[in-house]
Amino acid sequence: MRYDYKVVPAPERGLKARGVKSAEARFAFALEQVMNDLAGEGWEYQRAETLPSEERQGLSGKQVVYRNLLVFRRAREDEVEAYEPRLLDPPKEIPVLDAARVARADRTPVMTRDAKTRDEKAGDEKPGNEKPGDEEPGDATTDDTSTDEKDPAGAPATTPRDA
């Protein structure tokens, strides 16, 4: 949307009106009149600004004077007529969610990042990764013919296979 802007000087003095007695009320009434007049022409009030203005003083001198301004805007007429609101397109489905739905439909478990990390940490417990001494009783990896007894000198006892 494009706008036209209008900047007008803020009133410096209040306006007299019936029932408006104090200086502040007269100033507010003057400001209200400016704003309502421009609003009747289609201008929307935006903000008040205080900006510096460099002015001549005497023949060759310059001075900075601060001016109070009121800023208004309105939509360009050609833009208003051309403006046609439209509905947004519905959101497209997210592929990750679609994969999760398919996996749930197939009853195939979906491996999440947390599950992968947990499996990597528990990798020592998978079959084939046993450590010595982890064998269970009756395990096929134990050999009943060997003995683990040591002689008093600390050397392992000989087994019939070693002889």
Order of alpha helices (4+ residues) and beta strands (2+ residues): beta-alpha-beta-beta-alpha-alpha-alpha
